[in-house]
Amino acid sequence: MLPRLAKEETLLWIAALCAGLAYLFEERLVHGGTAMAGSATVLLVAAIICASLRVAAHAEHIAQRVGDPYGTMVLTLSAVLVEVVVLGIVMSSQNSPTLVRDTIYAAVMLDINGILGLAALMGGIKYGEQSHNDDSGRTYGVMILTAVTVSMVVPEFIPRHAWHVYSIFTIVAMVTLYAVFLRMQTGPHSYFFSYSYPDKPRRRARPAAGADDAPQAPLPVRASAVVLAAGLLVIGALSEVMSRTLGTTLRGITAPPALPALVVAVISASPEILTALRAALANRMQSVVNIAMGASLATVILTVPLMEALALYKGQPFQMAMSPLQTVMMLVTLIVAAINLNDGQTNAIEGMTHFILFATFVVLALMGL
């Protein structure tokens, strides 16, 4: 098993090597000037993405082996854990009260407008129209709208002295919402999130030339769990150094305030981006909808209670209420998604509408808005 892991986990070994080198030369990277810190930040982010890809792969393997509802829970929690680990470590060095809010907002924009938009655009150009189960789009949309309203709109109207009361309510509300959603997704309404595609003719498999060509037995769940945990540790180690080099880079250049949030959002969404694009080009739009909308829902519904619990522990609230511009962008995004996903088919025009919204988000972020 060890030789097999050594061969298959190349990306994780590269990330671990980068973590070791980063700790060895940490002071030089942090205090070597803006150019060195910026270059180190880019390389460290790439290494974190490598590790997160392997974490996602092993989470998917575990999910397939254990089945639902535990499989869905593993997939969701592994994605959120990567985001929370990176976010928590970056927060410790950036000390920004809006970092949590901006990260969640950026993740939703990236998932729905970026991933779904680009996938629908590319798939529409290749296939014309791509079908999916319209029940899933409506269910995801109303869940995201409810979670965002409770956790990121209503806090604007909560008095400062009562923040801890509403934080407790938010934790309970999000956990309850997720529990009911998970039960419905894996039980009575599981058909909402699936779509029957026509079978494609498959080529006959060539006879095996030897023992080396025979399919390998799947890894045991315990082995995948160990590698997944190791991947999270590597991500934490890399994030520790990356947060310091990022701080040095931001002090040396004129960067938009939302840049740290964008970095965290890109890291957490990187596995979903590749998976969604492959699914779109394979004419499997249902997978794209589940990935993009499901990742957005998980980001809001699970990251918020974890961060609110951390705020209660520290006795210091985060700024969770979105700005007026963020609220407008979020509302327009969810309305456009509801319209585009309502008829059970996507096309290049609908993909372009989301991608234009994503481009608008990026431009506004670069302008510091």
C-alpha positions as CSV (number, residue, x, y, z in Angstrom):
1,M,0.0,0.0,0.0
2,L,2.8,2.4,0.8
3,P,4.4,2.2,-2.6
4,R,1.0,2.8,-4.2
5,L,0.4,5.9,-2.0
6,A,3.9,7.2,-2.8
7,K,3.1,6.9,-6.5
8,E,-0.4,8.3,-6.4
9,E,0.1,11.1,-4.0
10,T,2.6,13.1,-6.0
11,L,0.7,16.4,-5.5
12,L,0.6,15.8,-1.8
13,W,4.3,15.0,-1.6
14,I,5.1,18.2,-3.5
15,A,2.9,20.2,-1.1
16,A,4.6,18.6,1.9
17,L,8.0,19.4,0.5
18,C,7.0,23.0,-0.1
19,A,5.8,23.1,3.5
20,G,9.1,21.9,4.8
21,L,11.1,24.3,2.7
22,A,8.7,27.2,3.6
23,Y,9.3,26.6,7.3
24,L,13.0,26.3,6.8
25,F,13.3,29.6,4.9
26,E,10.3,31.3,6.5
27,E,12.1,34.3,7.9
28,R,13.9,34.9,4.7
29,L,10.7,34.7,2.7
30,V,8.8,37.0,5.1
31,H,11.6,39.6,5.5
32,G,13.2,39.4,2.1
33,G,11.2,42.2,0.5
34,T,7.9,42.6,-1.2
35,A,8.9,40.8,-4.4
36,M,10.2,37.7,-2.6
37,A,7.1,37.6,-0.3
38,G,4.8,38.0,-3.3
39,S,6.5,35.2,-5.3
40,A,6.5,33.0,-2.2
41,T,2.7,33.7,-1.7
42,V,1.9,32.6,-5.2
43,L,3.9,29.4,-4.9
44,L,2.5,28.6,-1.5
45,V,-1.1,29.1,-2.8
46,A,-0.3,26.7,-5.6
47,A,1.0,24.2,-3.1
48,I,-2.1,24.5,-1.0
49,I,-4.3,23.9,-4.0
50,C,-2.3,20.8,-4.8
51,A,-2.9,19.5,-1.3
52,S,-6.6,20.5,-1.4
53,L,-7.1,18.5,-4.7
54,R,-5.9,15.3,-3.0
55,V,-8.0,16.0,0.1
56,A,-11.0,16.3,-2.2
57,A,-10.1,13.1,-4.1
58,H,-9.9,11.1,-0.9
59,A,-13.1,12.6,0.4
60,E,-14.8,11.5,-2.8
61,H,-13.4,8.0,-2.4
62,I,-14.6,7.8,1.2
63,A,-18.0,9.1,0.2
64,Q,-18.3,6.4,-2.5
65,R,-17.3,3.6,-0.1
66,V,-19.5,4.6,2.9
67,G,-22.6,5.7,0.9
68,D,-25.2,8.2,1.8
69,P,-26.0,10.1,4.0
70,Y,-22.4,9.8,5.4
71,G,-20.8,10.1,2.0
72,T,-22.5,13.4,1.3
73,M,-21.5,14.6,4.8
74,V,-17.9,13.7,4.2
75,L,-17.7,15.5,0.9
76,T,-19.3,18.7,2.4
77,L,-17.3,18.7,5.6
78,S,-14.0,18.1,3.8
79,A,-14.5,21.1,1.5
80,V,-15.6,23.3,4.4
81,L,-12.7,22.1,6.6
82,V,-10.2,23.3,3.9
83,E,-11.8,26.7,3.8
84,V,-12.0,27.0,7.6
85,V,-8.4,25.9,8.2
86,V,-7.1,28.5,5.7
87,L,-9.5,31.2,6.7
88,G,-8.8,30.7,10.4
89,I,-5.0,30.9,9.9
90,V,-5.2,33.9,7.6
91,M,-7.5,35.7,10.1
92,S,-4.9,35.3,12.8
93,S,-2.4,37.3,10.9
94,Q,-4.7,39.7,8.9
95,N,-6.8,40.7,11.9
96,S,-9.6,41.9,9.6
97,P,-13.2,42.0,11.0
98,T,-14.7,41.6,7.5
99,L,-12.5,38.7,6.3
100,V,-15.1,36.0,7.1
101,R,-17.9,38.0,5.4
102,D,-15.8,38.8,2.3
103,T,-14.6,35.2,2.0
104,I,-18.1,33.8,2.1
105,Y,-19.3,36.4,-0.4
106,A,-16.4,35.8,-2.7
107,A,-16.9,32.0,-2.5
108,V,-20.5,32.3,-3.5
109,M,-19.7,34.6,-6.4
110,L,-16.9,32.3,-7.6
111,D,-19.1,29.1,-7.2
112,I,-22.3,30.3,-8.8
113,N,-21.1,33.0,-11.3
114,G,-17.6,31.7,-12.0
115,I,-17.9,27.9,-12.0
116,L,-21.6,27.6,-13.1
117,G,-21.2,30.4,-15.6
118,L,-18.0,29.2,-17.2
119,A,-19.2,25.6,-17.2
120,A,-22.6,26.5,-18.8
121,L,-20.9,28.7,-21.3
122,M,-18.4,26.0,-22.4
123,G,-20.9,23.3,-22.3
124,G,-23.4,25.4,-24.3
125,I,-20.9,26.2,-27.0
126,K,-20.2,22.5,-27.3
127,Y,-23.6,20.9,-27.0
128,G,-26.2,23.8,-27.4
129,E,-28.5,23.0,-24.5
130,Q,-27.6,20.8,-21.5
131,S,-30.3,19.3,-19.3
132,H,-30.5,18.9,-15.6
133,N,-33.1,18.4,-12.8
134,D,-34.8,21.7,-12.3
135,D,-35.8,20.7,-8.8
136,S,-32.2,20.8,-7.6
137,G,-31.7,24.4,-8.8
138,R,-34.8,25.6,-7.0
139,T,-34.0,23.8,-3.8
140,Y,-30.4,25.0,-3.7
141,G,-31.5,28.5,-4.6
142,V,-34.1,28.9,-1.8
143,M,-31.7,27.3,0.7
144,I,-28.9,29.7,-0.2
145,L,-31.2,32.7,-0.1
146,T,-32.5,31.7,3.3
147,A,-29.0,31.1,4.8
148,V,-27.6,34.3,3.4
149,T,-30.5,36.4,4.6
150,V,-30.3,35.0,8.2
151,S,-26.5,35.1,8.5
152,M,-25.4,38.0,6.3
153,V,-28.3,40.5,5.8
154,V,-30.2,40.5,9.1
155,P,-27.0,41.1,11.2
156,E,-27.0,44.7,9.8
157,F,-30.0,45.4,12.0
158,I,-28.9,43.6,15.2
159,P,-27.8,46.0,18.0
160,R,-24.2,45.7,19.1
161,H,-25.1,44.7,22.6
162,A,-27.2,41.8,21.4
163,W,-24.8,40.3,18.9
164,H,-24.0,37.2,21.0
165,V,-27.7,36.3,21.3
166,Y,-28.1,36.5,17.5
167,S,-24.9,34.6,17.0
168,I,-26.2,31.7,19.0
169,F,-29.5,31.8,17.1
170,T,-27.5,31.8,13.8
171,I,-25.5,28.7,14.8
172,V,-28.7,26.8,15.8
173,A,-30.5,28.0,12.6
174,M,-27.7,27.0,10.2
175,V,-27.1,23.6,11.9
176,T,-30.8,22.8,11.8
177,L,-31.1,23.9,8.2
178,Y,-28.2,21.7,7.2
179,A,-29.5,18.7,9.1
180,V,-32.9,18.9,7.5
181,F,-31.3,19.5,4.0
182,L,-29.0,16.5,4.4
183,R,-31.8,14.3,5.5
184,M,-33.9,15.3,2.5
185,Q,-31.0,15.2,0.1
186,T,-30.1,11.6,1.0
187,G,-33.6,10.4,1.8
188,P,-37.1,11.4,0.5
189,H,-36.0,14.0,-2.0
190,S,-32.8,12.5,-3.2
191,Y,-34.2,12.4,-6.7
192,F,-34.1,16.2,-6.7
193,F,-30.4,16.1,-7.1
194,S,-30.0,13.4,-9.8
195,Y,-30.7,13.2,-13.6
196,S,-30.9,10.2,-15.8
197,Y,-28.6,10.6,-18.7
198,P,-28.8,8.3,-21.8
199,D,-26.3,5.5,-21.8
200,K,-23.3,6.0,-24.1
201,P,-21.8,3.2,-26.1
202,R,-18.6,2.0,-24.4
203,R,-15.6,0.6,-26.1
204,R,-14.8,-2.9,-25.2
205,A,-12.0,-3.1,-22.7
206,R,-8.8,-4.7,-24.1
207,P,-7.7,-7.9,-22.4
208,A,-5.1,-7.4,-19.7
209,A,-1.6,-7.9,-20.9
210,G,-0.3,-8.8,-17.5
211,A,-0.7,-8.5,-13.8
212,D,0.4,-4.9,-13.8
213,D,-2.5,-3.9,-16.1
214,A,-5.2,-5.4,-13.8
215,P,-7.3,-2.8,-12.0
216,Q,-6.1,-2.1,-8.6
217,A,-8.3,-2.7,-5.5
218,P,-9.7,0.5,-4.0
219,L,-7.9,1.9,-1.0
220,P,-9.4,1.1,2.4
221,V,-11.5,3.8,3.9
222,R,-9.1,4.1,6.8
223,A,-6.1,4.7,4.5
224,S,-8.0,7.4,2.6
225,A,-9.0,9.0,6.0
226,V,-5.4,9.0,7.1
227,V,-4.2,10.7,3.8
228,L,-7.1,13.2,4.0
229,A,-6.1,14.1,7.6
230,A,-2.4,14.4,6.5
231,G,-3.5,16.7,3.6
232,L,-5.3,19.0,6.0
233,L,-2.2,19.2,8.2
234,V,-0.1,20.1,5.2
235,I,-2.7,22.7,4.2
236,G,-2.5,24.2,7.7
237,A,1.3,24.3,7.7
238,L,1.4,25.9,4.3
239,S,-1.3,28.4,5.3
240,E,0.7,29.4,8.3
241,V,3.6,30.6,6.2
242,M,1.4,31.9,3.4
243,S,-0.5,34.2,5.8
244,R,2.8,35.8,6.8
245,T,4.1,36.3,3.3
246,L,0.7,37.5,2.2
247,G,0.8,40.1,5.0
248,T,4.2,41.3,3.9
249,T,3.1,41.5,0.2
250,L,0.0,43.5,1.1
251,R,2.0,46.0,3.2
252,G,4.4,46.5,0.2
253,I,1.9,47.1,-2.5
254,T,-1.4,48.9,-3.0
255,A,-3.8,45.9,-3.0
256,P,-7.6,45.8,-2.7
257,P,-8.8,45.0,0.8
258,A,-10.7,41.9,-0.5
259,L,-7.5,40.2,-1.8
260,P,-7.1,37.9,1.2
261,A,-10.7,36.8,0.9
262,L,-10.2,36.2,-2.8
263,V,-7.2,34.0,-2.1
264,V,-9.0,31.9,0.5
265,A,-12.1,31.6,-1.8
266,V,-9.9,30.4,-4.8
267,I,-8.1,27.9,-2.6
268,S,-11.4,26.4,-1.3
269,A,-13.0,26.3,-4.8
270,S,-10.1,25.0,-6.8
271,P,-11.2,21.3,-6.7
272,E,-14.7,22.2,-7.6
273,I,-13.6,24.2,-10.6
274,L,-11.8,21.4,-12.3
275,T,-14.5,18.8,-11.6
276,A,-17.3,21.1,-12.8
277,L,-15.5,22.0,-16.1
278,R,-14.9,18.3,-16.8
279,A,-18.6,17.5,-16.1
280,A,-19.8,20.3,-18.4
281,L,-17.6,19.1,-21.3
282,A,-18.9,15.6,-20.7
283,N,-22.5,17.0,-21.0
284,R,-23.4,16.3,-17.4
285,M,-24.8,19.6,-16.3
286,Q,-26.5,18.0,-13.2
287,S,-23.1,17.4,-11.7
288,V,-22.2,21.1,-12.4
289,V,-25.3,22.3,-10.7
290,N,-24.7,20.1,-7.7
291,I,-21.1,21.2,-7.4
292,A,-21.6,24.9,-7.9
293,M,-24.8,25.4,-5.9
294,G,-23.9,22.8,-3.4
295,A,-20.5,24.3,-2.7
296,S,-22.2,27.8,-2.2
297,L,-24.7,26.3,0.2
298,A,-22.0,24.5,2.2
299,T,-19.9,27.6,2.4
300,V,-22.7,29.6,3.9
301,I,-24.5,27.0,6.0
302,L,-21.4,25.4,7.6
303,T,-18.7,28.1,7.6
304,V,-21.0,30.7,9.3
305,P,-21.7,28.6,12.4
306,L,-18.1,27.6,12.8
307,M,-17.0,31.2,12.6
308,E,-19.8,32.4,14.8
309,A,-18.7,29.9,17.4
310,L,-15.2,31.2,17.2
311,A,-16.4,34.7,17.7
312,L,-18.4,33.7,20.8
313,Y,-15.3,31.9,22.1
314,K,-13.1,35.0,21.6
315,G,-15.9,37.4,22.8
316,Q,-15.4,39.5,19.7
317,P,-18.0,39.6,16.9
318,F,-17.1,39.5,13.2
319,Q,-18.6,41.9,10.7
320,M,-21.0,39.5,9.0
321,A,-23.4,42.0,7.5
322,M,-22.8,42.5,3.8
323,S,-22.3,45.9,2.4
324,P,-25.1,47.4,0.3
325,L,-23.2,46.6,-2.9
326,Q,-22.5,43.0,-1.8
327,T,-26.1,42.6,-1.0
328,V,-27.2,43.8,-4.4
329,M,-24.7,41.5,-6.2
330,M,-25.8,38.5,-4.1
331,L,-29.5,39.2,-4.7
332,V,-29.0,39.6,-8.5
333,T,-26.9,36.4,-8.6
334,L,-29.5,34.3,-6.9
335,I,-32.3,35.8,-9.0
336,V,-30.4,35.1,-12.2
337,A,-29.6,31.6,-11.0
338,A,-33.2,30.9,-10.2
339,I,-34.4,32.1,-13.6
340,N,-31.6,30.2,-15.5
341,L,-32.0,26.9,-13.6
342,N,-35.8,27.0,-13.6
343,D,-36.5,25.3,-16.9
344,G,-34.1,22.3,-16.5
345,Q,-31.8,23.4,-19.3
346,T,-28.8,25.7,-19.6
347,N,-27.2,27.2,-22.7
348,A,-24.3,29.5,-23.6
349,I,-26.3,32.7,-23.2
350,E,-27.3,31.8,-19.6
351,G,-23.7,30.9,-18.9
352,M,-22.5,34.2,-20.2
353,T,-25.0,36.1,-17.9
354,H,-23.4,34.5,-14.9
355,F,-19.9,35.0,-16.2
356,I,-20.5,38.7,-16.7
357,L,-21.7,38.9,-13.1
358,F,-18.5,37.2,-12.1
359,A,-16.4,39.6,-14.1
360,T,-18.3,42.5,-12.5
361,F,-17.5,41.0,-9.1
362,V,-13.8,40.8,-9.9
363,V,-13.6,44.4,-11.2
364,L,-15.4,45.7,-8.2
365,A,-13.1,43.8,-5.9
366,L,-10.0,45.2,-7.7
367,M,-11.5,48.6,-7.3
368,G,-11.8,48.0,-3.5
369,L,-15.6,48.0,-3.5
